Amino acid sequence: MALKRNTKVDASFAVSSMTDIVFLLLIFFLVTSTLINPNALKLLLPKSTGQVSAKATVSVSIKDWQNDTYTYHINGDETPLEYSAVEDGLIELLQNEEDPTFSIFSDESVPVREVVSIMNIAKRNHYKVILATQPE
């Protein structure tokens, strides 16, 4: 009696479970990518007709002095500071605040890069910033 064994290897592969996993990973990465905040500074921009909810206790003024030279003044002090001293002055004034907030007063002729450099100081030290504007 000749008995034959049926031991053929089935070469098929079920890809339905693999496609389910890929689909779930795609959904996961799409959802998590929308939750990632871009590298941006959070600003409290005051409205010209209403009150700002945050009260700034410290102000930094940026003035155009001469040929791309800018002066920085903390709390309206007449003596100008260099940019390197502004961060130390803000840390000293805001170290005991619960919710440290300062406002930036910038002249129209001051380029945005100077304002952003002060905003970067706020970001490094986790301060809130109010960019002061003039009512229309």
DSSP file (Angstrom, degrees, kcal/mol; ACC not computed):
  #  RESIDUE AA STRUCTURE BP1 BP2  ACC     N-H-->O    O-->H-N    N-H-->O    O-->H-N    TCO  KAPPA ALPHA  PHI   PSI    X-CA   Y-CA   Z-CA
    1    1 A M              0   0    0      0, 0.0     2,-0.8     0, 0.0     0, 0.0   0.000 360.0 360.0 360.0 127.4    0.0    0.0    0.0
    2    2 A A        -     0   0    0      2,-0.0     2,-0.5     0, 0.0     0, 0.0  -0.846 360.0-172.1-103.4 108.2    1.5    3.3   -1.1
    3    3 A L        -     0   0    0     -2,-0.8     2,-0.5     2,-0.0     0, 0.0  -0.858   5.6-159.4-101.2 130.1    0.6    6.1    1.2
    4    4 A K        -     0   0    0     -2,-0.5     2,-0.4     2,-0.0    -2,-0.0  -0.901  10.8-137.6-109.3 135.8    1.6    9.6    0.2
    5    5 A R        -     0   0    0     -2,-0.5     2,-1.1     2,-0.0    -2,-0.0  -0.719   7.8-140.5 -90.3 139.9    1.9   12.4    2.7
    6    6 A N        +     0   0    0     -2,-0.4    -1,-0.0     1,-0.1    -2,-0.0  -0.721  45.1 146.2 -98.5  82.8    0.5   15.7    1.7
    7    7 A T        +     0   0    0     -2,-1.1     2,-0.2     2,-0.1    -1,-0.1  -0.177  14.9 147.9-114.4  38.1    3.3   17.9    3.2
    8    8 A K        -     0   0    0      1,-0.1     2,-0.4     2,-0.0    -2,-0.0  -0.538  48.2-123.0 -74.1 140.7    3.3   20.8    0.7
    9    9 A V        -     0   0    0     -2,-0.2     2,-0.7     2,-0.0    -1,-0.1  -0.706  19.2-129.8 -85.7 129.2    4.2   24.2    2.2
   10   10 A D        -     0   0    0     -2,-0.4    -1,-0.0     1,-0.1    -2,-0.0  -0.710  18.5-167.0 -81.9 117.6    1.5   26.8    1.6
   11   11 A A        +     0   0    0     -2,-0.7    -1,-0.1     2,-0.1     2,-0.1   0.380  49.5 111.8 -88.2   3.6    3.3   29.9    0.2
   12   12 A S        -     0   0    0      2,-0.0     2,-0.4     1,-0.0    -2,-0.1  -0.453  50.7-157.2 -79.9 153.6    0.4   32.3    0.7
   13   13 A F        -     0   0    0     -2,-0.1     2,-0.8     0, 0.0    -2,-0.1  -0.998  16.3-130.2-134.2 129.3    0.7   35.1    3.2
   14   14 A A        +     0   0    0     -2,-0.4     4,-0.3     1,-0.2     3,-0.3  -0.704  26.9 175.9 -83.0 111.1   -2.2   36.9    4.9
   15   15 A V     >  +     0   0    0     -2,-0.8     4,-2.3     1,-0.2     5,-0.2   0.431  57.8  90.6 -95.9  -0.2   -1.6   40.6    4.5
   16   16 A S  H  > S+     0   0    0      1,-0.2     4,-1.6     2,-0.2    -1,-0.2   0.897  88.8  47.0 -65.3 -39.4   -4.8   41.8    6.0
   17   17 A S  H  > S+     0   0    0     -3,-0.3     4,-1.8     2,-0.2    -1,-0.2   0.865 111.4  52.6 -69.5 -34.2   -3.4   42.0    9.5
   18   18 A M  H  > S+     0   0    0     -4,-0.3     4,-2.3     1,-0.2    -2,-0.2   0.901 108.1  49.9 -67.2 -40.8   -0.3   43.8    8.2
   19   19 A T  H  X S+     0   0    0     -4,-2.3     4,-2.3     1,-0.2    -1,-0.2   0.856 108.2  54.2 -67.2 -33.6   -2.5   46.4    6.4
   20   20 A D  H  X S+     0   0    0     -4,-1.6     4,-2.3    -5,-0.2    -1,-0.2   0.916 109.7  47.2 -63.9 -42.5   -4.5   46.9    9.6
   21   21 A I  H  X S+     0   0    0     -4,-1.8     4,-2.3     2,-0.2    -2,-0.2   0.918 112.8  48.2 -66.3 -43.4   -1.3   47.6   11.6
   22   22 A V  H  X S+     0   0    0     -4,-2.3     4,-2.3     1,-0.2    -2,-0.2   0.905 111.7  50.7 -64.1 -41.2    0.1   50.0    8.9
   23   23 A F  H  X S+     0   0    0     -4,-2.3     4,-2.2     2,-0.2    -2,-0.2   0.915 110.7  48.5 -63.2 -43.5   -3.3   51.8    8.8
   24   24 A L  H  X S+     0   0    0     -4,-2.3     4,-2.4     2,-0.2    -2,-0.2   0.885 111.5  50.0 -65.1 -38.9   -3.3   52.2   12.6
   25   25 A L  H  X S+     0   0    0     -4,-2.3     4,-2.6     2,-0.2     5,-0.2   0.893 108.9  52.7 -65.4 -39.3    0.3   53.5   12.6
   26   26 A L  H  X S+     0   0    0     -4,-2.3     4,-2.0     2,-0.2    -2,-0.2   0.928 111.1  46.0 -61.6 -45.4   -0.6   56.0    9.9
   27   27 A I  H  X S+     0   0    0     -4,-2.2     4,-2.3     2,-0.2     5,-0.2   0.912 111.6  52.9 -63.4 -42.6   -3.6   57.3   12.0
   28   28 A F  H  X S+     0   0    0     -4,-2.4     4,-2.5     1,-0.2    -2,-0.2   0.928 111.3  44.8 -59.6 -46.9   -1.4   57.4   15.1
   29   29 A F  H  X S+     0   0    0     -4,-2.6     4,-1.8     1,-0.2    -1,-0.2   0.842 111.9  52.8 -70.3 -32.5    1.3   59.5   13.4
   30   30 A L  H  X S+     0   0    0     -4,-2.0     4,-1.0    -5,-0.2    -1,-0.2   0.914 112.6  44.5 -66.4 -41.9   -1.2   61.9   11.8
   31   31 A V  H  X S+     0   0    0     -4,-2.3     4,-0.7     1,-0.2     3,-0.4   0.919 115.2  46.8 -69.9 -43.4   -2.9   62.6   15.1
   32   32 A T  H  X S+     0   0    0     -4,-2.5     4,-0.7     1,-0.2     3,-0.4   0.820 105.9  59.3 -71.3 -28.5    0.3   63.0   17.1
   33   33 A S  H  < S+     0   0    0     -4,-1.8     3,-0.3     1,-0.2    -1,-0.2   0.807 103.2  52.7 -70.4 -26.4    1.8   65.3   14.4
   34   34 A T  H  < S+     0   0    0     -4,-1.0    -1,-0.2    -3,-0.4    -2,-0.2   0.713 104.8  56.7 -78.1 -19.5   -1.0   67.8   14.9
   35   35 A L  H  < S+     0   0    0     -4,-0.7     2,-0.4    -3,-0.4    -1,-0.2   0.639  83.4  99.1 -84.6 -14.7   -0.5   67.9   18.6
   36   36 A I  S  < S-     0   0    0     -4,-0.7    -3,-0.0    -3,-0.3    -4,-0.0  -0.602  73.0-134.5 -76.8 126.1    3.1   69.0   18.3
   37   37 A N        -     0   0    0     -2,-0.4    -2,-0.1     1,-0.1    -1,-0.1  -0.582  19.1-118.7 -79.2 139.2    3.5   72.7   18.8
   38   38 A P        -     0   0    0      0, 0.0     2,-2.2     0, 0.0    -1,-0.1  -0.346  38.3 -93.0 -69.8 161.5    5.6   74.6   16.3
   39   39 A N  S    S+     0   0    0     -2,-0.0     2,-0.3     2,-0.0    -2,-0.0  -0.525  79.5 134.2 -77.3  81.6    8.6   76.4   17.6
   40   40 A A        -     0   0    0     -2,-2.2     2,-0.4     0, 0.0    -3,-0.0  -0.902  57.4-112.0-131.5 157.4    6.9   79.7   18.1
   41   41 A L        -     0   0    0     -2,-0.3     2,-0.6     1,-0.0    79,-0.1  -0.734  27.1-131.9 -89.6 135.9    6.7   82.3   20.8
   42   42 A K        -     0   0    0     -2,-0.4    87,-0.6     2,-0.0     2,-0.4  -0.783  30.4-173.1 -89.3 126.2    3.4   82.7   22.6
   43   43 A L  E     -a  129   0A   0     -2,-0.6     2,-0.9    85,-0.1    87,-0.2  -0.910  27.6-141.4-121.9 146.3    2.5   86.4   22.8
   44   44 A L  E     -a  130   0A   0     85,-2.6    87,-0.7    -2,-0.4    -2,-0.0  -0.884  26.2-163.6-100.8  99.1   -0.3   88.2   24.6
   45   45 A L        -     0   0    0     -2,-0.9     2,-0.1    85,-0.2    87,-0.1  -0.755  12.8-136.5 -89.3 117.5   -1.2   90.8   22.0
   46   46 A P        -     0   0    0      0, 0.0     2,-0.3     0, 0.0     6,-0.1  -0.414  11.9-127.4 -73.4 146.6   -3.2   93.6   23.6
   47   47 A K        -     0   0    0      4,-0.1     3,-0.2    -2,-0.1    86,-0.1  -0.668  13.6-130.7 -88.8 149.2   -6.2   95.0   21.8
   48   48 A S  S    S+     0   0    0     -2,-0.3    -1,-0.1     1,-0.2     3,-0.0   0.695 103.3  41.5 -76.0 -17.2   -6.3   98.7   21.4
   49   49 A T  S    S+     0   0    0      2,-0.1    -1,-0.2    86,-0.0     2,-0.2   0.593 113.3  46.1-105.8 -12.1   -9.9   99.1   22.7
   50   50 A G  S    S-     0   0    0     -3,-0.2     2,-0.3     1,-0.0    -3,-0.0  -0.582  84.0 -89.2-123.4-176.2   -9.9   96.7   25.7
   51   51 A Q        -     0   0    0     -2,-0.2     2,-0.4    -5,-0.1    -4,-0.1  -0.663  34.1-122.5 -94.5 150.3   -7.9   95.7   28.7
   52   52 A V        -     0   0    0     -2,-0.3    78,-0.0     1,-0.1    -8,-0.0  -0.761  12.8-141.8 -89.6 136.7   -5.2   93.1   28.8
   53   53 A S  S    S+     0   0    0     -2,-0.4     2,-0.4     2,-0.0    -1,-0.1   0.860  85.3  66.8 -69.5 -34.1   -5.8   90.3   31.3
   54   54 A A  S    S-     0   0    0     -3,-0.0     2,-0.6     1,-0.0    -2,-0.1  -0.718  76.4-145.6 -89.5 136.6   -2.2   90.0   32.2
   55   55 A K        -     0   0    0     -2,-0.4     2,-0.4    48,-0.0    46,-0.2  -0.896  10.7-145.7-103.4 117.1   -0.6   92.9   34.0
   56   56 A A        -     0   0    0     -2,-0.6    46,-0.2     1,-0.1     3,-0.1  -0.676  14.5-173.9 -83.4 130.9    3.0   93.5   33.2
   57   57 A T  S    S+     0   0    0     44,-1.2     2,-0.4    -2,-0.4    45,-0.1   0.643  71.5  47.4 -95.3 -18.2    5.1   94.8   36.0
   58   58 A V  E     -b  102   0A   0     43,-0.8    45,-2.3     2,-0.0     2,-0.4  -0.945  66.9-162.5-125.9 143.7    8.3   95.4   34.0
   59   59 A S  E     -b  103   0A   0     -2,-0.4    16,-3.3    43,-0.2     2,-0.5  -0.970   5.9-158.6-127.5 146.0    8.7   97.1   30.6
   60   60 A V  E     -bC 104  74A   0     43,-2.8    45,-3.0    -2,-0.4     2,-0.4  -0.990  11.7-162.3-120.6 123.7   11.5   97.0   28.1
   61   61 A S  E     -bC 105  73A   0     12,-3.1    12,-2.3    -2,-0.5     2,-0.5  -0.893   2.1-160.7-108.3 136.3   11.8   99.8   25.6
   62   62 A I  E     -bC 106  72A   0     43,-2.7    45,-1.7    -2,-0.4     2,-0.4  -0.970  13.7-177.8-117.2 124.6   13.8   99.6   22.4
   63   63 A K  E     - C   0  71A   0      8,-2.4     8,-2.4    -2,-0.5     2,-0.6  -0.927  29.9-120.1-124.1 146.9   14.8  102.8   20.7
   64   64 A D  E     + C   0  70A   0     -2,-0.4     6,-0.2     6,-0.2     3,-0.1  -0.741  37.3 168.8 -82.1 123.3   16.7  103.5   17.5
   65   65 A W  E     -     0   0A   0      4,-2.7     2,-0.3    -2,-0.6     5,-0.2   0.875  54.3 -25.4-103.0 -68.5   19.8  105.4   18.4
   66   66 A Q  E >  S- C   0  69A   0      3,-0.9     3,-1.2     1,-0.1    -1,-0.3  -0.976 106.6 -24.1-152.1 136.0   22.2  105.7   15.5
   67   67 A N  T 3  S-     0   0    0     -2,-0.3     3,-0.1     1,-0.3    -1,-0.1   0.766 129.2 -30.5  31.8  73.4   23.0  103.7   12.3
   68   68 A D  T 3  S+     0   0    0      1,-0.2     2,-0.5    -3,-0.0    -1,-0.3   0.758 108.9 124.8  60.6  28.6   21.7  100.2   13.3
   69   69 A T  E <   -C   66   0A   0     -3,-1.2    -4,-2.7     2,-0.0    -3,-0.9  -0.977  41.1-167.8-115.2 131.0   22.5  100.8   17.0
   70   70 A Y  E     -C   64   0A   0     -2,-0.5     2,-0.4    -6,-0.2    -6,-0.2  -0.919  10.8-144.5-123.9 144.3   19.6  100.3   19.4
   71   71 A T  E     -C   63   0A   0     -8,-2.4    -8,-2.4    -2,-0.4     2,-0.4  -0.850   9.2-151.1-108.8 145.9   19.3  101.2   23.1
   72   72 A Y  E     -CD  62  81A   0      9,-1.3     9,-3.1    -2,-0.4     2,-0.4  -0.949  11.2-172.6-117.8 133.1   17.4   99.1   25.6
   73   73 A H  E     -C   61   0A   0    -12,-2.3   -12,-3.1    -2,-0.4     2,-0.5  -0.993  12.4-148.8-129.4 130.3   15.7  100.6   28.6
   74   74 A I  E >  S-C   60   0A   0     -2,-0.4     3,-1.4     5,-0.3   -14,-0.2  -0.877  81.7  -9.3-101.8 128.6   14.1   98.7   31.5
   75   75 A N  T 3  S-     0   0    0    -16,-3.3    -1,-0.2    -2,-0.5   -15,-0.1   0.814 125.2 -62.4  55.5  36.6   11.1  100.3   33.2
   76   76 A G  T 3  S+     0   0    0     -3,-0.3    -1,-0.3   -17,-0.3     2,-0.1   0.652  83.8 166.5  70.9  16.0   11.7  103.6   31.4
   77   77 A D    <   -     0   0    0     -3,-1.4    -1,-0.2     1,-0.1    -2,-0.0  -0.418  36.3-139.6 -64.7 137.1   15.1  104.2   32.9
   78   78 A E  S    S+     0   0    0     -2,-0.1    -1,-0.1    -5,-0.1    -2,-0.0   0.768  81.6  85.0 -72.1 -26.3   17.0  106.9   31.0
   79   79 A T  S    S-     0   0    0     -5,-0.1    -5,-0.3     1,-0.0    -2,-0.1  -0.669  82.1-131.1 -80.3 122.8   20.3  105.1   31.1
   80   80 A P        -     0   0    0      0, 0.0     2,-0.3     0, 0.0    -7,-0.2  -0.387  16.2-147.0 -74.9 150.9   20.5  102.7   28.2
   81   81 A L  B     -D   72   0A   0     -9,-3.1    -9,-1.3    -2,-0.1     2,-0.2  -0.819  16.2-116.3-110.8 154.0   21.5   99.1   28.6
   82   82 A E    >>  -     0   0    0     -2,-0.3     3,-1.1   -11,-0.1     4,-0.7  -0.500  33.9-108.8 -79.2 160.3   23.4   96.9   26.3
   83   83 A Y  H >> S+     0   0    0      1,-0.3     3,-0.9     2,-0.2     4,-0.7   0.869 118.1  59.0 -59.4 -37.5   21.6   93.8   24.9
   84   84 A S  H 3> S+     0   0    0      1,-0.2     4,-0.5     2,-0.2    -1,-0.3   0.759 105.8  49.2 -65.7 -23.8   23.7   91.5   27.0
   85   85 A A  H <> S+     0   0    0     -3,-1.1     4,-2.0     1,-0.2    -1,-0.2   0.588  92.6  77.3 -90.8 -11.0   22.6   93.2   30.2
   86   86 A V  H <X S+     0   0    0     -3,-0.9     4,-2.4    -4,-0.7     5,-0.2   0.927  92.7  49.9 -66.3 -44.4   18.9   93.1   29.4
   87   87 A E  H  X S+     0   0    0     -4,-0.7     4,-2.5     1,-0.2    -1,-0.2   0.913 111.3  48.5 -62.7 -43.1   18.4   89.5   30.3
   88   88 A D  H  X S+     0   0    0     -4,-0.5     4,-2.1     1,-0.2    -1,-0.2   0.899 111.6  50.6 -63.7 -39.9   20.2   89.9   33.7
   89   89 A G  H  X S+     0   0    0     -4,-2.0     4,-1.9     2,-0.2    -2,-0.2   0.895 111.5  47.5 -64.7 -40.2   18.1   92.9   34.5
   90   90 A L  H  X S+     0   0    0     -4,-2.4     4,-2.3     2,-0.2    -2,-0.2   0.904 110.9  51.0 -67.8 -41.0   14.8   91.1   33.7
   91   91 A I  H  X S+     0   0    0     -4,-2.5     4,-0.8     1,-0.2    -2,-0.2   0.914 110.8  49.5 -62.0 -41.5   15.8   88.0   35.7
   92   92 A E  H  < S+     0   0    0     -4,-2.1     3,-0.3     1,-0.2     4,-0.2   0.900 116.2  41.4 -63.8 -41.3   16.6   90.3   38.7
   93   93 A L  H  < S+     0   0    0     -4,-1.9     3,-0.2     1,-0.2    -2,-0.2   0.793 122.0  38.5 -78.9 -27.8   13.3   92.1   38.4
   94   94 A L  H >< S+     0   0    0     -4,-2.3     3,-1.1     1,-0.2    -1,-0.2   0.315  83.0 100.4-107.2   8.0   11.0   89.1   37.7
   95   95 A Q  T 3< S+     0   0    0     -4,-0.8    -1,-0.2    -3,-0.3    -2,-0.1   0.804  87.7  42.4 -68.0 -27.9   12.6   86.4   40.0
   96   96 A N  T 3  S+     0   0    0     -3,-0.2    -1,-0.2    -4,-0.2     2,-0.2   0.335  89.6 112.1-100.4   7.6    9.9   86.8   42.7
   97   97 A E    <   -     0   0    0     -3,-1.1    -3,-0.0     1,-0.1    -4,-0.0  -0.579  58.6-149.2 -82.6 141.8    6.9   87.0   40.4
   98   98 A E  S    S+     0   0    0      1,-0.3    -1,-0.1    -2,-0.2    -4,-0.0   0.939  98.9  19.4 -70.2 -48.1    4.3   84.2   40.4
   99   99 A D  S    S-     0   0    0      2,-0.1    -1,-0.3    28,-0.0     2,-0.2  -0.756  89.8-150.2-123.3  80.8    3.5   84.8   36.7
  100  100 A P        +     0   0    0      0, 0.0    28,-2.6     0, 0.0     2,-0.4  -0.329  27.1 164.2 -63.9 122.2    6.4   86.8   35.3
  101  101 A T  E     + e   0 128A   0     26,-0.2   -44,-1.2   -46,-0.2   -43,-0.8  -0.998  11.7 178.4-137.5 137.5    5.2   89.0   32.5
  102  102 A F  E     -be  58 129A   0     26,-2.0    28,-2.0    -2,-0.4     2,-0.3  -0.971  19.8-132.3-136.9 158.0    6.9   92.0   30.8
  103  103 A S  E     -be  59 130A   0    -45,-2.3   -43,-2.8    -2,-0.3     2,-0.5  -0.821  10.5-141.3-111.0 149.3    5.9   94.3   28.0
  104  104 A I  E     -be  60 131A   0     26,-2.8    28,-2.1    -2,-0.3     2,-0.6  -0.941  10.6-168.3-111.4 123.1    7.9   95.4   25.0
  105  105 A F  E     -b   61   0A   0    -45,-3.0   -43,-2.7    -2,-0.5     2,-0.4  -0.955  16.1-179.1-108.7 117.0    7.7   98.9   23.8
  106  106 A S  E     -b   62   0A   0     -2,-0.6   -43,-0.2    26,-0.4     2,-0.1  -0.951  26.0-123.1-124.2 137.8    9.3   99.3   20.4
  107  107 A D    >   -     0   0    0    -45,-1.7     3,-1.5    -2,-0.4   -44,-0.0  -0.390  29.3-115.5 -70.2 153.1    9.8  102.3   18.2
  108  108 A E  T 3  S+     0   0    0      1,-0.3    -1,-0.1    -2,-0.1   -45,-0.0   0.810 114.2  56.5 -60.7 -30.5    8.4  102.0   14.6
  109  109 A S  T 3  S+     0   0    0      2,-0.1    -1,-0.3   -45,-0.0   -46,-0.1   0.563  83.1 101.0 -81.8  -7.1   11.9  102.3   13.2
  110  110 A V  S <  S-     0   0    0     -3,-1.5   -46,-0.0   -48,-0.2     5,-0.0  -0.649  77.2-121.5 -79.9 128.5   13.3   99.3   15.1
  111  111 A P    >>  -     0   0    0      0, 0.0     3,-1.0     0, 0.0     4,-1.0  -0.254  19.5-113.0 -68.6 159.4   13.4   96.2   13.0
  112  112 A V  H 3> S+     0   0    0      1,-0.2     4,-2.8     2,-0.2     5,-0.2   0.805 110.6  69.0 -63.2 -31.2   11.6   93.1   14.0
  113  113 A R  H 3> S+     0   0    0      1,-0.2     4,-1.6     2,-0.2    -1,-0.2   0.838  98.3  51.7 -60.7 -31.4   14.8   91.1   14.7
  114  114 A E  H <> S+     0   0    0     -3,-1.0     4,-1.3     2,-0.2    -1,-0.2   0.893 111.0  46.8 -71.0 -38.8   15.5   93.3   17.7
  115  115 A V  H  X S+     0   0    0     -4,-1.0     4,-2.0     1,-0.2     3,-0.2   0.911 111.5  51.6 -67.2 -41.7   12.0   92.7   19.1
  116  116 A V  H  X S+     0   0    0     -4,-2.8     4,-2.2     1,-0.2    -1,-0.2   0.839 103.3  58.6 -65.6 -32.6   12.4   89.0   18.5
  117  117 A S  H  X S+     0   0    0     -4,-1.6     4,-1.1    -5,-0.2    -1,-0.2   0.884 107.8  46.1 -64.8 -36.1   15.7   88.9   20.3
  118  118 A I  H  X S+     0   0    0     -4,-1.3     4,-1.6    -3,-0.2    -2,-0.2   0.868 110.4  54.1 -70.9 -35.9   13.9   90.3   23.4
  119  119 A M  H  X S+     0   0    0     -4,-2.0     4,-2.2     1,-0.2    -2,-0.2   0.851 103.1  57.0 -64.7 -33.6   11.2   87.7   22.9
  120  120 A N  H  X S+     0   0    0     -4,-2.2     4,-2.4     2,-0.2    -1,-0.2   0.847 102.1  55.1 -66.3 -33.2   13.9   85.0   22.8
  121  121 A I  H  X S+     0   0    0     -4,-1.1     4,-1.6     2,-0.2    -1,-0.2   0.922 108.6  48.9 -61.7 -43.1   15.0   86.1   26.3
  122  122 A A  H  X>S+     0   0    0     -4,-1.6     5,-2.9     1,-0.2     4,-0.5   0.894 110.9  49.9 -63.8 -39.7   11.4   85.6   27.4
  123  123 A K  H ><5S+     0   0    0     -4,-2.2     3,-0.8     1,-0.2    -2,-0.2   0.914 108.7  51.6 -66.7 -42.5   11.2   82.2   25.9
  124  124 A R  H 3<5S+     0   0    0     -4,-2.4    -1,-0.2     1,-0.2    -2,-0.2   0.853 118.8  37.1 -61.4 -34.7   14.5   81.1   27.5
  125  125 A N  H 3<5S-     0   0    0     -4,-1.6    -1,-0.2    -5,-0.2    -2,-0.2   0.322 111.6-115.7-103.4   7.3   13.3   82.1   31.0
  126  126 A H  T <<5 +     0   0    0     -3,-0.8     2,-0.3    -4,-0.5    -3,-0.2   0.898  61.8 151.8  60.4  45.1    9.6   81.1   30.5
  127  127 A Y      < -     0   0    0     -5,-2.9     2,-0.3    -8,-0.1   -26,-0.2  -0.705  45.1-121.7 -99.2 155.2    8.3   84.6   30.8
  128  128 A K  E     - e   0 101A   0    -28,-2.6   -26,-2.0    -2,-0.3     2,-0.4  -0.742  27.5-148.5 -93.7 149.4    5.1   85.9   29.2
  129  129 A V  E     -ae  43 102A   0    -87,-0.6   -85,-2.6    -2,-0.3     2,-0.5  -0.946  13.2-164.8-124.6 138.4    5.4   88.8   26.8
  130  130 A I  E     -ae  44 103A   0    -28,-2.0   -26,-2.8    -2,-0.4     2,-0.9  -0.988  14.4-149.5-117.7 121.6    3.0   91.6   25.9
  131  131 A L  E     - e   0 104A   0    -87,-0.7     2,-0.2    -2,-0.5   -26,-0.1  -0.813  21.7-137.5 -92.1 109.1    3.9   93.5   22.8
  132  132 A A        -     0   0    0    -28,-2.1   -26,-0.4    -2,-0.9     2,-0.3  -0.423  24.9-176.0 -72.1 136.2    2.6   97.0   23.4
  133  133 A T        -     0   0    0     -2,-0.2     3,-0.0   -28,-0.1    -1,-0.0  -0.871  26.2-115.2-126.8 162.8    0.8   98.7   20.5
  134  134 A Q        -     0   0    0     -2,-0.3   -86,-0.1     1,-0.1     0, 0.0  -0.816  38.5-107.0 -97.5 137.2   -0.6  102.2   20.1
  135  135 A P              0   0    0      0, 0.0    -1,-0.1     0, 0.0   -86,-0.0  -0.289 360.0 360.0 -62.2 146.2   -4.4  102.5   19.6
  136  136 A E              0   0    0     -3,-0.0   -87,-0.0     0, 0.0    -2,-0.0   0.473 360.0 360.0 -81.2 360.0   -5.5  103.3   16.1
